[in-house]
Amino acid sequence: MKNQKLVFLTIMVMIAVSCSHLYVSASMYTTSIKVRLKTENPPNYKKAIEIGEEGIQVTPKDAELYYLLAECYAHVGRYKDAFNAYEMALSLDSSPKMKEKVEKGDQEYNIQGRHFYWASAYNKTTRMVQHDSLDDALNNINNAIEIAPLRAEAYNLRGLILSKMGKDEEAEKDYAETIKIDPQNPDARLTLAELLVRKQKYGEALKPLQESIKLLEEILELKPEELKARYFLTSDESFEKFKEKLNLNKQRTHYFLGVCYLQMVGKIEESQKKPTLEKAFEALKTATSLDSTDVNAWYNLGVNALQLSRPKEALLAFEKVTILDANDVEGWNYLSLIRSLPEIKDYPGAIVAIDKVIEMKPGDSELYIRKAGILSRMGGNKEEINNLLRKAQELTKPK
C-alpha cells in the first residue's frame, strides 16, 4: 500500500513539474516580447513576431501571446494577421479585460476596417483575374498593397497578374518580394517556377519547385492544432479549405517538377538521361496519386513511361487519359501504338483506339496505313486491308 502511495505521489509531482514547465515556456515568450517592446527604441517588431510565432507553436492556447502578436502585426502593417490574432486571443480568453484590450487595439490601428477593406480589394482582384480583367485587377491589387504593404500574398497575386500580362521581369520581382516578406511561403516559389517553365527555363525552375515541395511537406506534417495556431485557422471549415489548398499546390508542384525533368532530357549528357527520366517518373506518379483527374499529369506520365521502355505503365496512363477526356486524340493515338507493341499485342484494342483517332482526323492518310498494318498482323480480311490502303492513297493524291 505504501508503495502504491509513493508511485501516486511521484506521478503527481511529474505532472506538476510538466505543467509548471509549460507555464514557464508560455511566460518566457510573452515576457520576452514585452521586454523588447518596452526597452528597444524603436522596437524590433519583426523579431518580436518571430518570437511570438515560435511561442504559439509551443503553447497554442496562450491568449496573451496572441494578443501581443496582434499588436506587433498591426505595427508592421500585417492587418489580416493582426485581425486573426485578436480573434484567436478572444476565442481563448473572452474575459472583459481581454475584450477591452482587443477593442482598444482595434480602434487604435483600425484593424477591422483595414482588414476588411484589404480583404475586399484582394478578393475583388482575384475575381477580376478569373475574368481576365487584368488592367483593372492590377490597379486594384496596387490599392491593396498600399493599404497593407507587408502582405506577401498580395505581391504573389500581383506577380501572377503581371505574368499574365507578359511583364515577366516585373512579375519575377514581385515573386522575389513575396519570398523576402515570407520566406516560408511555398506559393511564391510555385508561381515563380510556373513562370520559368513558361519561359522554358526548366533548369532554373527546379530549385523553387524543390523548395516549395519541402515547405509544403513540412506544413502538412504539422499536427492540426499546430497548423491552426500558425495560420490562425479559427474554424474547422477554414482548416479543411487550407489543407485542401496545400494538397492542390503539392500536386501542381510535383507535376511541374516532372515536366521540367522531361523537358531537360534532350539537353543533358547521355549518362544523365535515364536518372533524369526516373526523377520525372516519380514526380509525375506522385502528381497523379494526389489528383487522379489531372489529364496533363497522366499524359506526361505516359510519355515518360514510354521513354523508360515501360509500355505497360504507359498503357495504364493513356487509358486514364482517354477515360478522363474521350476526345483526347493524342491519347487515343498513343493507345493504338502501345496496344500494337509486341509486349502488349492487344490488336483488337489497337483497332478500337485507331478508329477513334480516324473519327477525329479522317483526313490523315497515315492512320489508314497503320490500321491496315494492325489488321495484317491480326490476319484480318485482305479486302478490308486493301480498301484502307486505297483510302490512304486517295488522300495523298494532289488535288
C-alpha positions as CSV (number, residue, x, y, z in Angstrom):
1,M,0.0,0.0,0.0
2,K,2.8,2.4,0.9
3,N,4.5,1.6,-2.4
4,Q,1.3,2.5,-4.3
5,K,1.0,5.8,-2.5
6,L,4.7,6.6,-3.3
7,V,4.0,5.8,-7.0
8,F,0.9,8.1,-6.9
9,L,2.8,10.9,-5.4
10,T,5.7,10.6,-7.9
11,I,3.2,10.8,-10.8
12,M,1.5,13.8,-9.3
13,V,4.9,15.6,-8.9
14,M,5.8,14.8,-12.5
15,I,2.5,16.2,-13.7
16,A,3.0,19.4,-11.6
17,V,6.6,19.8,-13.0
18,S,5.3,19.3,-16.5
19,C,2.5,21.9,-16.1
20,S,5.0,24.3,-14.4
21,H,7.3,23.9,-17.4
22,L,4.5,24.7,-19.9
23,Y,3.6,27.8,-17.9
24,V,7.2,29.0,-17.8
25,S,7.5,28.4,-21.6
26,A,4.4,30.5,-22.2
27,S,5.6,33.1,-19.8
28,M,9.0,33.2,-21.4
29,Y,7.7,34.1,-24.8
30,T,5.2,36.7,-23.6
31,T,7.8,38.3,-21.2
32,S,10.4,38.3,-24.0
33,I,8.1,40.2,-26.3
34,K,7.0,42.7,-23.6
35,V,10.6,43.4,-22.7
36,R,11.6,44.0,-26.3
37,L,8.6,46.4,-26.9
38,K,9.4,48.4,-23.8
39,T,13.2,48.6,-23.9
40,E,14.0,48.8,-27.6
41,N,13.9,52.2,-29.3
42,P,12.5,51.7,-31.9
43,P,11.0,48.3,-31.0
44,N,12.1,45.4,-33.3
45,Y,8.6,44.2,-34.2
46,K,9.9,41.7,-36.8
47,K,12.0,39.9,-34.1
48,A,9.1,40.1,-31.7
49,I,6.9,38.5,-34.3
50,E,9.4,35.7,-34.8
51,I,9.4,35.1,-31.0
52,G,5.6,35.1,-30.9
53,E,5.2,32.8,-33.8
54,E,7.6,30.3,-32.3
55,G,5.8,30.6,-29.0
56,I,2.3,29.7,-30.3
57,Q,3.8,26.5,-31.8
58,V,4.9,25.6,-28.2
59,T,1.8,26.9,-26.4
60,P,-1.1,27.3,-28.9
61,K,-3.6,28.1,-26.1
62,D,-1.9,31.3,-24.8
63,A,-4.4,34.1,-25.3
64,E,-1.9,36.8,-24.1
65,L,0.7,35.7,-26.7
66,Y,-1.9,36.0,-29.5
67,Y,-2.8,39.5,-28.2
68,L,0.8,40.6,-28.3
69,L,1.3,39.1,-31.7
70,A,-1.7,41.1,-33.0
71,E,-0.2,44.3,-31.7
72,C,3.1,43.6,-33.4
73,Y,1.4,42.6,-36.7
74,A,-0.5,45.9,-36.6
75,H,2.6,47.9,-36.2
76,V,4.2,46.4,-39.4
77,G,1.0,46.6,-41.5
78,R,0.0,42.9,-41.4
79,Y,-3.6,43.8,-40.7
80,K,-5.2,40.5,-41.6
81,D,-2.8,38.6,-39.3
82,A,-3.5,41.2,-36.6
83,F,-7.2,40.7,-37.0
84,N,-6.8,36.9,-36.9
85,A,-4.6,37.0,-33.9
86,Y,-7.0,39.2,-32.0
87,E,-9.8,36.7,-32.9
88,M,-7.7,33.8,-31.6
89,A,-7.0,35.7,-28.3
90,L,-10.7,36.3,-27.8
91,S,-11.6,32.7,-28.6
92,L,-9.2,31.6,-25.9
93,D,-10.0,34.3,-23.3
94,S,-13.4,36.0,-23.5
95,S,-12.9,37.8,-20.2
96,P,-14.0,41.5,-20.1
97,K,-10.3,42.5,-19.6
98,M,-9.2,40.8,-22.8
99,K,-12.2,42.2,-24.7
100,E,-11.3,45.7,-23.6
101,K,-7.7,45.3,-24.7
102,V,-8.7,44.0,-28.1
103,E,-11.3,46.7,-28.7
104,K,-8.7,49.3,-27.8
105,G,-6.1,47.9,-30.2
106,D,-8.7,47.6,-32.9
107,Q,-9.7,51.2,-32.6
108,E,-6.1,52.4,-32.4
109,Y,-5.0,50.8,-35.6
110,N,-8.4,50.4,-37.3
111,I,-7.6,46.8,-37.7
112,Q,-11.1,45.6,-38.5
113,G,-11.6,48.4,-41.1
114,R,-8.2,47.9,-42.7
115,H,-8.6,44.1,-42.8
116,F,-12.0,44.1,-44.4
117,Y,-11.0,46.9,-46.9
118,W,-7.9,44.9,-47.8
119,A,-9.7,41.6,-48.0
120,S,-12.4,43.2,-50.2
121,A,-9.7,44.6,-52.6
122,Y,-7.8,41.3,-52.7
123,N,-10.9,39.2,-53.3
124,K,-12.1,41.6,-55.9
125,T,-8.8,41.4,-57.7
126,T,-9.0,37.6,-57.6
127,R,-12.4,37.7,-59.4
128,M,-11.0,40.1,-61.9
129,V,-8.1,37.8,-62.7
130,Q,-10.5,34.9,-63.2
131,H,-12.4,37.0,-65.8
132,D,-9.2,38.2,-67.4
133,S,-9.8,41.9,-66.5
134,L,-6.1,42.3,-66.0
135,D,-5.7,46.1,-66.1
136,D,-8.5,46.6,-63.5
137,A,-7.0,43.8,-61.4
138,L,-3.6,45.4,-61.4
139,N,-5.0,48.8,-60.3
140,N,-7.0,47.0,-57.6
141,I,-4.1,45.0,-56.2
142,N,-1.9,48.1,-56.1
143,N,-4.5,49.7,-53.9
144,A,-4.5,46.6,-51.6
145,I,-0.7,46.8,-51.4
146,E,-0.9,50.5,-50.4
147,I,-3.3,49.5,-47.5
148,A,-1.1,46.7,-46.3
149,P,2.4,46.8,-47.8
150,L,3.7,43.7,-46.0
151,R,1.1,41.2,-47.2
152,A,3.1,38.5,-49.1
153,E,0.1,37.1,-50.9
154,A,-0.7,40.5,-52.5
155,Y,2.7,40.6,-54.1
156,N,2.3,37.0,-55.2
157,L,-1.1,37.8,-56.8
158,R,0.4,40.9,-58.5
159,G,3.2,38.8,-59.8
160,L,0.6,36.4,-61.3
161,I,-1.3,39.4,-63.0
162,L,2.0,40.8,-64.4
163,S,2.9,37.4,-65.7
164,K,-0.4,37.1,-67.5
165,M,0.2,40.5,-69.0
166,G,3.6,39.3,-70.3
167,K,5.6,41.5,-67.9
168,D,7.7,38.7,-66.8
169,E,10.6,40.7,-65.3
170,E,8.2,42.7,-63.1
171,A,6.5,39.5,-62.1
172,E,9.7,37.9,-61.0
173,K,10.5,40.9,-58.8
174,D,7.1,40.5,-57.1
175,Y,7.6,36.8,-56.5
176,A,11.1,37.6,-55.0
177,E,9.4,40.2,-52.8
178,T,6.9,37.6,-51.6
179,I,9.6,35.3,-50.6
180,K,11.5,38.1,-48.9
181,I,8.5,39.0,-46.8
182,D,7.5,35.4,-46.1
183,P,10.5,33.0,-46.5
184,Q,8.3,30.1,-45.6
185,N,5.8,30.8,-48.4
186,P,5.6,27.8,-50.8
187,D,3.1,29.5,-53.1
188,A,5.5,32.2,-54.4
189,R,8.1,29.5,-55.3
190,L,5.4,27.6,-57.2
191,T,4.2,30.6,-59.2
192,L,7.8,31.7,-59.9
193,A,8.5,28.2,-61.2
194,E,5.4,28.2,-63.4
195,L,6.7,31.5,-64.9
196,L,10.1,29.9,-65.5
197,V,8.5,26.9,-67.1
198,R,6.6,29.1,-69.5
199,K,9.8,30.8,-70.4
200,Q,11.3,27.3,-71.0
201,K,13.9,27.8,-68.2
202,Y,13.4,24.3,-66.9
203,G,16.7,24.0,-65.1
204,E,16.1,27.3,-63.2
205,A,12.6,26.2,-62.2
206,L,13.9,23.1,-60.4
207,K,15.2,25.0,-57.3
208,P,11.9,26.9,-56.4
209,L,9.9,23.7,-57.1
210,Q,12.1,21.6,-54.8
211,E,11.9,24.3,-52.1
212,S,8.2,24.5,-52.5
213,I,7.8,20.7,-52.0
214,K,9.9,20.8,-48.9
215,L,8.0,23.7,-47.3
216,L,4.6,22.1,-48.2
217,E,5.6,18.8,-46.7
218,E,6.8,20.5,-43.5
219,I,3.5,22.4,-43.2
220,L,1.4,19.2,-43.9
221,E,3.3,17.3,-41.3
222,L,2.2,19.7,-38.6
223,K,-0.4,18.5,-36.1
224,P,-3.9,20.0,-36.6
225,E,-3.5,22.2,-33.5
226,E,-0.1,23.5,-34.7
227,L,-1.4,24.2,-38.2
228,K,-4.4,26.1,-36.8
229,A,-2.2,28.1,-34.5
230,R,0.4,29.0,-37.1
231,Y,-2.2,30.1,-39.8
232,F,-4.9,31.4,-37.4
233,L,-7.5,28.9,-38.6
234,T,-10.4,29.6,-36.3
235,S,-12.9,27.1,-37.7
236,D,-12.9,23.5,-38.9
237,E,-14.1,24.8,-42.3
238,S,-11.2,27.2,-42.7
239,F,-8.9,24.4,-41.6
240,E,-10.2,21.9,-44.2
241,K,-10.1,24.5,-47.0
242,F,-6.5,25.4,-46.1
243,K,-5.4,21.7,-46.2
244,E,-7.2,21.2,-49.5
245,K,-5.2,24.2,-50.9
246,L,-1.9,22.8,-49.6
247,N,-2.6,19.4,-51.2
248,L,-3.6,21.0,-54.5
249,N,-0.4,23.1,-54.6
250,K,1.7,20.0,-53.6
251,Q,0.2,18.2,-56.6
252,R,0.9,21.1,-59.0
253,T,4.4,21.4,-57.7
254,H,5.1,17.7,-58.4
255,Y,3.5,18.0,-61.8
256,F,5.7,20.9,-62.9
257,L,8.8,19.2,-61.4
258,G,8.1,16.2,-63.6
259,V,7.6,18.4,-66.7
260,C,10.9,20.2,-66.0
261,Y,12.8,16.9,-65.8
262,L,11.1,15.6,-69.0
263,Q,12.0,18.8,-71.0
264,M,15.6,18.7,-69.8
265,V,16.3,15.3,-71.2
266,G,17.1,16.5,-74.7
267,K,19.7,19.0,-73.4
268,I,21.8,16.9,-71.0
269,E,24.5,14.3,-71.3
270,E,23.6,10.8,-72.3
271,S,24.7,9.4,-69.0
272,Q,22.3,11.7,-67.1
273,K,19.2,11.0,-69.3
274,K,17.9,7.8,-67.6
275,P,18.3,9.1,-64.0
276,T,16.5,12.3,-65.0
277,L,13.7,10.4,-66.6
278,E,13.4,8.3,-63.4
279,K,13.1,11.6,-61.4
280,A,10.4,12.8,-63.8
281,F,8.5,9.5,-63.5
282,E,8.5,9.7,-59.7
283,A,7.3,13.3,-59.7
284,L,4.5,12.6,-62.2
285,K,3.5,9.5,-60.4
286,T,3.1,11.5,-57.2
287,A,1.1,14.1,-59.1
288,T,-1.4,11.6,-60.4
289,S,-1.7,10.0,-56.9
290,L,-2.5,13.4,-55.4
291,D,-5.0,14.2,-58.1
292,S,-6.2,11.3,-60.3
293,T,-8.3,13.6,-62.5
294,D,-5.3,15.6,-63.9
295,V,-5.3,14.7,-67.6
296,N,-2.0,16.5,-68.3
297,A,-0.2,14.7,-65.5
298,W,-1.4,11.3,-66.8
299,Y,-0.4,12.2,-70.4
300,N,3.1,13.2,-69.4
301,L,3.4,10.1,-67.2
302,G,2.5,8.0,-70.3
303,V,5.1,9.7,-72.5
304,N,7.7,9.4,-69.7
305,A,6.9,5.6,-69.3
306,L,7.5,5.1,-73.0
307,Q,10.8,6.9,-72.8
308,L,11.8,4.5,-70.0
309,S,10.6,1.5,-72.1
310,R,7.7,0.7,-69.7
311,P,4.9,0.0,-72.1
312,K,2.5,-1.5,-69.5
313,E,2.7,1.6,-67.3
314,A,2.4,3.8,-70.4
315,L,-0.7,1.8,-71.4
316,L,-2.4,2.4,-68.0
317,A,-1.6,6.1,-68.2
318,F,-3.0,6.7,-71.6
319,E,-6.1,4.6,-70.8
320,K,-6.7,7.0,-67.9
321,V,-6.2,10.0,-70.3
322,T,-9.0,8.7,-72.6
323,I,-11.3,7.9,-69.7
324,L,-10.9,11.5,-68.4
325,D,-11.1,13.0,-71.8
326,A,-12.8,10.9,-74.5
327,N,-11.8,13.5,-77.2
328,D,-8.1,13.5,-76.5
329,V,-6.9,12.5,-79.9
330,E,-3.2,12.1,-78.9
331,G,-4.3,9.9,-76.0
332,W,-6.1,7.5,-78.4
333,N,-3.2,7.7,-80.8
334,Y,-0.7,6.6,-78.2
335,L,-3.1,3.8,-77.1
336,S,-3.3,2.4,-80.7
337,L,0.6,2.4,-80.9
338,I,1.1,0.8,-77.4
339,R,-1.5,-1.9,-77.9
340,S,0.2,-2.8,-81.2
341,L,3.6,-3.4,-79.5
342,P,5.0,-6.9,-79.3
343,E,5.0,-6.7,-75.4
344,I,1.3,-5.9,-75.4
345,K,-0.2,-7.5,-78.6
346,D,-3.8,-6.2,-77.9
347,Y,-4.7,-5.9,-81.6
348,P,-8.5,-5.6,-81.1
349,G,-7.8,-2.8,-78.6
350,A,-5.4,-1.1,-81.0
351,I,-8.2,-1.2,-83.7
352,V,-10.7,0.4,-81.3
353,A,-8.2,3.2,-80.5
354,I,-7.1,3.9,-84.0
355,D,-10.8,4.0,-85.1
356,K,-11.3,6.8,-82.5
357,V,-8.4,8.7,-84.0
358,I,-9.6,8.3,-87.6
359,E,-13.0,9.5,-86.4
360,M,-11.4,12.7,-85.2
361,K,-8.8,13.0,-88.0
362,P,-10.4,11.5,-91.1
363,G,-8.1,13.2,-93.5
364,D,-4.8,11.7,-92.1
365,S,-3.6,9.1,-94.6
366,E,-1.0,7.7,-92.2
367,L,-3.8,6.4,-89.9
368,Y,-5.4,4.2,-92.6
369,I,-1.9,2.7,-93.3
370,R,-1.4,2.0,-89.6
371,K,-4.8,0.4,-89.3
372,A,-4.1,-1.8,-92.3
373,G,-0.8,-2.9,-90.7
374,I,-2.6,-3.9,-87.4
375,L,-5.3,-5.9,-89.3
376,S,-2.5,-7.6,-91.3
377,R,-0.8,-8.7,-88.1
378,M,-4.1,-10.0,-86.8
379,G,-4.6,-12.0,-90.1
380,G,-7.5,-9.8,-90.9
381,N,-9.7,-9.6,-94.1
382,K,-7.5,-8.8,-97.1
383,E,-10.2,-6.9,-98.9
384,E,-10.6,-4.6,-95.9
385,I,-6.8,-4.1,-95.7
386,N,-6.7,-3.2,-99.4
387,N,-9.6,-0.8,-99.0
388,L,-7.7,1.0,-96.2
389,L,-4.6,1.3,-98.4
390,R,-6.6,2.6,-101.3
391,K,-8.1,5.2,-99.0
392,A,-4.7,6.3,-97.9
393,Q,-3.6,6.6,-101.5
394,E,-6.6,8.8,-102.4
395,L,-5.8,11.1,-99.5
396,T,-2.2,11.6,-100.7
397,K,-3.2,12.4,-104.3
398,P,-2.6,16.0,-105.2
399,K,-5.9,17.9,-105.5
